[in-house]
Amino acid sequence: MDIEPVDSAPGQAFPWALLRQRWDDLTFLHWAVAPELVAPLLPAGTRPDTLDGVSHVGLIGFRMVGVGLGRGPGVPYLGSFWETNVRLYSVDDTGRRAVVFRSLDASRLVPVLVARATLRLPYTWSAMRLERDGDRYTYRCRRRWPGPAGATSRMVVRVGEPITDPTPLEHFVTARWGLHTRAYGRTLHLPNWHPRWPLHRAELLHLDDELVAAAGLPAPVGAPVSVLYSPGVPVRFGPPVSLRRARSA
């Protein structure tokens, strides 16, 4: 099986957009993790994606802006919210690289209910906010429903200079053009597209997190292997494809 290359600026691989949105003020924290620890947490038909024999777990905070269907406008109020997700990295039987979300905390209840009902994504309803003081960003999250209620995360970063030449690891954890999820007895691949990430170096000043452990992963120990910031990108999602259908195509 040939695995697709890590491409930081591919063309859009789907003919029309199912969803449009924007991701703003993203901070990416990543830790190395053994592939055998995360393999049981991935959907059927996928396995851990690795770089130099190591997989990674990510904790990402950002603002979702203007979620809308197709070519339509973003949904007022409900289409913009704060989000914090815990994610893993996968490759499927066709060689497509993607992410697998172990949890997605969002500050609006209605998008949480819709995402859980349609794609079975593990969204949870949480209280969240971002505080900015110059180049210092503080992301706060406290889970409300469905649980574990009260799980919290607080990360503080200082944003540095733009990155002109990302490292292989920085490409590996950001150049992702789809997600894998398990819904209605099938593993689905949901493709996305956005312009190349504008990335900045960042320094982790403080982390007090319970979300990674609540997602069934080892709690972060030690400094992350990567800390990045991005001001954001516009994003399009294509229609989901069943892995079974993809294999027979």
Buried (B, 14 or more C-beta within 10 A) or exposed (E): EEEBEBEEEEEBEBEEBBBBBBBBBBBBBBBBBEBEBBBEBBBEBBBBBBBEEBBBBBBBBBBBBBBBEEEEEBBEEEBBBBBBBBBBBBBBBBEBBBBBBBBBBBBBBBBBEBBBEEBBBBBBBBEBEBEEEEEEBBBBBBBBEEEEEEBBBBBBBBBBEEBEEBEEBBBBBBBBBBBBBBBEEBBBBBBBBBEEBEBBBBEBEEBEBBBBBBBEBEEBEEEBEBBBBBBBBBBBBBEBBBBEEBEEE
